[in-house]
Amino acid sequence: MIESQIIRIAINRLVPDASCNVGGSSYSDIEWTDSRNIFTEADFNSEVQKVKDEIKNAVVQRVYPSIEEQLDALWHTMDAGLLPKTGRFYEMIKEVKDKYPKPKG
């Protein structure tokens, strides 16, 4: 089912008003009901791969912690002395934390 949705998305991107039936997962499985909408197999395969890559990237982004969480973890690791406290990254964050400390309690 996912594959057919990917194919539908790819076809819609190539020809928004495409008129066809999809019976499988390859270019040869497309049954055109309107010959004006036909595009090349290379274009089709390229667009399908783009859609798959976008889905993969979206999944990976959801699996990893946010950039904010990653940077906060890096800061706390450095501040605890587990990584060197050298470099501009540590200095920038330390300056802000010293200037605006978290309220206690």
Secondary structure, 3 states (H helix, E strand, C coil): CHHHHHHHHHHHHHCCCCCEEECCCCHHHEEECCHHHCCCHHHHHHHHHHHHHHHHHHHHHHHCCCHHHHHHHHHHHHHCCCCCCCCHHHHHHHHHHHHCCCCCC
